[in-house]
């Protein structure tokens, strides 16, 4: 029982705070196509899992957000990746990638290998071939974090909102824990669960884990340490989430399943669904990202998803769904 709980806990996303009271679950998908009204709750046999998630008694106060600094991205090479394509995607020079990773012969790169994507001003390439100046930090607001002390570390869950501007990708958030004197106790970074963040999108969920657990801290500060203009042609959002079914499996376990239909003109690859449970105040009480089956969907075809969540507290009153995938780019893109 306890081992199964530990396997589920790293995938839970929890967020506390105040918001509008919602009386019953109503799907509010992020994808541009409409989402069908969820089927009624269907009880399922109770599993043997007993949730033990215990939130901290109080959420520490945030500290003033410092000025973001460029932080490298770790990119895992996929089949078909090239240094030229990565340089174009991240807006940097091929030379910068080679120097950051000591690459002398790109032909030796392998799928699954991790390389550093430098994001310092000298690495960026402007339209005229000259490095671009340090960009203005994007207008991203990070809401209050919710903390949960678990057996495998201290978890913090939050949401980043892009108030205006162009879509962003590779958004990375850093959370610092501070003591009463303002000294840093611990610090960790994590990307958003979604690949692309749109302006005014009710999403931007992220989770960070501090391990080993810090003995104590007085307050925290959060900031965005990286965000790149999105290469929108690479992202596939023309996906409709339909026929969502919520099952109360007992022991505070909920099963969410449904269908994802590709309503666009292009195939989508590496398709995934982000599922967030919200409490009556509209705050996140559970969160997971799960791949569809199959992960690649042709235009007009449908894939399926299913996910288990254990909310940090009950009842949950609403949920959010976001389906996204990737496109294969043409040489002109």
C-alpha positions in Angstrom: 0.0 0.0 0.0 2.7 2.5 1.0 4.9 1.6 -2.0 2.1 2.3 -4.4 1.4 5.7 -2.7 5.0 6.7 -3.1 4.9 5.9 -6.9 1.9 8.2 -7.2 3.1 11.1 -5.1 5.8 12.6 -7.4 3.2 13.1 -10.0 0.7 14.9 -7.8 0.4 18.6 -8.2 -1.0 20.6 -5.4 -1.7 24.3 -5.0 -3.5 26.2 -2.2 -5.0 29.7 -2.1 -8.2 31.6 -2.6 -10.4 31.9 -5.6 -13.9 31.7 -6.9 -16.1 29.0 -5.3 -17.1 26.3 -7.8 -20.0 24.0 -6.8 -19.4 21.0 -9.1 -16.9 19.7 -11.6 -17.2 21.3 -15.0 -14.5 20.6 -17.7 -12.7 23.7 -19.0 -10.2 22.5 -21.6 -7.4 24.6 -22.9 -7.5 23.3 -26.5 -9.2 25.5 -29.1 -11.9 22.9 -29.8 -14.8 22.4 -27.5 -14.7 19.8 -24.8 -17.7 17.5 -24.1 -19.5 17.6 -20.8 -18.1 14.9 -18.6 -20.0 11.8 -17.9 -21.4 11.4 -14.4 -19.2 10.0 -11.6 -19.1 6.2 -11.8 -17.9 4.4 -8.6 -15.2 1.8 -9.1 -13.8 -0.9 -6.8 -11.7 0.6 -4.0 -8.0 0.1 -4.4 -5.7 -0.8 -1.6 -3.9 2.6 -1.7 -4.3 4.9 1.3 -3.2 8.5 0.6 -0.9 10.1 3.2 -0.4 13.5 1.6 -0.1 16.0 4.3 0.3 19.7 3.5 2.3 22.1 5.6 0.1 23.9 8.2 0.9 27.3 6.6 2.2 28.5 3.3 5.4 30.7 3.8 5.2 34.2 2.6 7.0 34.9 -0.7 9.9 37.3 -0.9 10.3 40.0 -3.6 11.1 38.4 -7.0 14.7 39.1 -8.1 15.7 39.9 -11.7 15.9 36.8 -13.8 19.3 35.5 -15.0 19.9 33.3 -18.1 20.1 29.7 -17.2 21.2 26.9 -19.6 18.6 24.3 -20.8 19.4 20.6 -20.9 18.1 19.2 -24.2 17.7 15.5 -24.7 18.5 14.7 -28.4 15.7 13.1 -30.4 16.0 11.2 -33.6 16.4 13.7 -36.4 17.8 16.5 -34.3 20.6 18.5 -35.8 22.7 21.3 -34.5 21.4 23.7 -37.1 17.8 22.8 -36.2 18.5 23.2 -32.5 20.2 26.6 -33.0 17.2 27.8 -35.0 14.8 26.5 -32.4 16.5 28.1 -29.5 17.6 31.3 -31.3 21.3 30.8 -30.7 24.4 30.0 -32.8 25.6 26.5 -33.8 29.0 27.6 -32.5 27.6 28.3 -29.0 26.1 24.8 -28.8 29.4 23.2 -29.9 31.5 25.2 -27.5 29.2 24.6 -24.5 29.3 20.8 -25.1 32.8 20.4 -26.6 31.3 19.0 -29.8 33.9 18.7 -32.6 32.1 16.2 -34.8 28.3 16.4 -34.8 28.1 13.0 -36.5 28.9 11.4 -33.2 25.8 12.7 -31.4 23.2 10.0 -30.4 19.5 10.0 -29.7 19.0 10.2 -25.9 22.2 12.1 -25.3 21.8 15.3 -23.2 23.5 18.5 -24.3 23.6 22.0 -22.9 21.8 24.8 -24.6 23.5 28.1 -23.5 21.3 31.1 -23.1 23.8 33.8 -22.3 23.6 37.0 -24.5 26.8 36.0 -26.4 25.0 32.8 -27.6 22.0 34.5 -29.1 21.9 35.3 -32.8 20.0 38.2 -34.3 18.7 38.6 -37.8 21.9 40.2 -38.9 24.1 37.5 -37.6 25.2 39.4 -34.5 24.5 38.4 -30.9 21.4 40.0 -29.6 21.3 42.0 -26.4 19.8 40.5 -23.2 16.0 40.4 -23.7 13.5 42.1 -21.4 12.1 39.6 -18.9 8.7 38.3 -20.1 5.6 39.5 -18.2 5.1 36.2 -16.3 3.5 36.3 -12.9 4.0 33.4 -10.5 1.2 32.8 -8.1 1.5 31.7 -4.5 3.0 28.3 -4.0 1.5 25.4 -2.1 4.0 23.2 -0.1 3.6 19.5 0.8 6.0 17.6 3.0 6.3 14.0 1.7 8.5 11.0 2.4 10.6 11.7 -0.7 11.1 15.4 -0.2 9.4 18.8 0.1 7.2 19.5 -2.9 6.0 23.0 -4.0 3.3 23.5 -6.6 2.5 26.6 -8.5 1.2 28.3 -11.6 2.8 30.8 -14.0 0.6 33.2 -16.0 1.8 35.1 -19.1 -0.1 38.3 -18.9 0.7 39.6 -22.5 3.0 39.3 -25.4 3.9 36.4 -27.7 3.7 32.7 -26.8 6.7 31.3 -24.9 8.5 27.9 -24.7 11.2 26.4 -22.4 9.8 28.4 -19.4 11.8 27.4 -16.3 10.9 28.5 -12.8 13.3 28.7 -9.9 12.2 28.5 -6.2 14.5 29.5 -3.4 13.9 28.8 0.3 15.2 31.4 2.7 15.7 31.5 6.5 14.6 34.3 8.8 17.8 36.3 7.9 17.2 36.0 4.2 20.0 33.4 3.6 19.2 30.8 1.0 18.5 27.4 2.5 17.8 25.5 -0.7 17.1 26.2 -4.4 15.7 24.2 -7.2 14.5 24.7 -10.8 11.8 23.1 -12.9 10.1 23.6 -16.3 6.4 24.1 -16.8 4.5 20.9 -17.5 3.3 22.3 -20.8 5.7 22.9 -23.6 4.2 26.2 -24.8 2.7 29.0 -22.7 0.1 31.2 -24.4 -0.8 34.7 -23.2 -3.6 34.8 -20.5 -3.7 31.0 -20.6 -5.2 29.5 -17.4 -2.4 26.9 -17.2 1.4 27.2 -16.6 1.4 24.5 -13.9 4.8 23.4 -12.4 6.1 21.4 -9.5 9.5 21.5 -7.8 11.0 19.0 -5.3 13.5 19.8 -2.6 15.6 16.7 -1.7 16.9 16.2 0.8 14.2 18.0 2.7 15.5 21.2 4.2 15.1 21.2 8.0 13.2 24.5 8.0 12.7 27.7 6.2 11.0 31.0 6.9 9.9 32.2 3.4 10.6 31.7 -0.3 11.1 33.5 -3.5 10.2 32.4 -7.0 11.2 33.7 -10.4 11.4 32.8 -14.1 15.0 32.0 -15.0 14.4 31.2 -18.7 11.7 31.7 -21.3 12.2 31.7 -25.1 9.9 33.0 -27.9 7.9 29.9 -28.9 8.5 28.4 -32.3 4.7 28.0 -32.7 5.0 25.9 -35.9 6.5 23.2 -33.9 3.7 23.0 -31.3 0.4 21.3 -32.1 -2.6 22.6 -30.2 -5.4 21.7 -32.6 -6.6 18.9 -30.3 -10.0 18.3 -28.8 -10.5 16.6 -25.5 -13.8 14.7 -25.5 -15.8 12.1 -23.6 -14.1 12.7 -20.3 -15.1 10.2 -17.6 -14.4 10.7 -13.9 -14.5 7.7 -11.6 -14.3 7.7 -7.8 -12.2 4.6 -7.2 -12.4 5.0 -3.4 -9.7 5.6 -0.9 -9.5 9.2 -2.3 -8.3 7.9 -5.7 -9.9 9.3 -8.8 -9.6 8.0 -12.4 -9.9 10.4 -15.3 -10.1 9.1 -18.8 -11.1 10.5 -22.2 -10.3 10.9 -25.8 -8.1 13.3 -27.8 -9.0 14.0 -31.4 -6.7 15.7 -33.8 -8.9 18.3 -35.4 -6.0 20.0 -37.3 -4.6 19.4 -40.8 -1.2 18.0 -39.6 -0.3 14.9 -37.7 0.6 15.4 -34.0 3.5 13.6 -32.3 4.4 13.1 -28.7 0.8 14.0 -27.7 0.1 14.4 -24.0 -2.7 15.6 -21.7 -2.2 17.7 -18.6 -4.9 17.0 -16.0 -5.3 19.4 -13.0 -7.8 18.9 -10.2 -9.1 22.1 -8.5 -10.7 22.7 -5.1 -13.7 24.9 -4.3 -11.5 28.0 -4.3 -10.1 27.1 -7.8 -6.7 26.1 -6.5 -4.8 23.1 -7.7 -5.1 20.0 -5.5 -3.9 17.4 -8.0 -1.9 17.4 -11.2 -0.4 15.0 -13.7 0.8 14.9 -17.3 0.2 11.7 -19.2 0.9 10.6 -22.8 -2.0 9.5 -25.0 -2.3 6.0 -26.5 -1.1 6.1 -29.1 1.1 9.3 -28.7 1.0 10.0 -32.5 -2.3 11.0 -33.9 -3.2 11.5 -37.6 -5.7 14.3 -38.7 -9.2 13.2 -37.9 -8.1 10.3 -35.7 -8.5 9.8 -32.0 -6.3 8.6 -29.1 -7.1 7.8 -25.5 -5.7 8.8 -22.1 -6.3 7.6 -18.6 -4.7 8.8 -15.3 -5.0 8.3 -11.6 -4.8 11.2 -9.1 -5.0 11.4 -5.3 -6.0 15.0 -4.3 -4.2 16.6 -1.4 -7.6 17.3 0.1 -11.2 16.7 -0.7 -13.6 17.5 -2.1 -12.3 18.6 -5.5 -14.8 20.7 -7.4 -13.5 21.2 -10.9 -10.7 20.2 -13.3 -8.7 21.5 -16.2 -7.4 19.7 -19.3 -4.8 20.7 -21.8 -3.8 18.6 -24.7 -0.7 19.4 -26.8 1.7 17.7 -29.2 4.4 18.5 -31.7 4.6 18.8 -35.5 7.3 17.7 -37.9 8.8 20.8 -39.3 9.6 21.4 -42.9 13.0 22.8 -44.0 11.3 26.2 -44.5 10.0 26.2 -40.9 
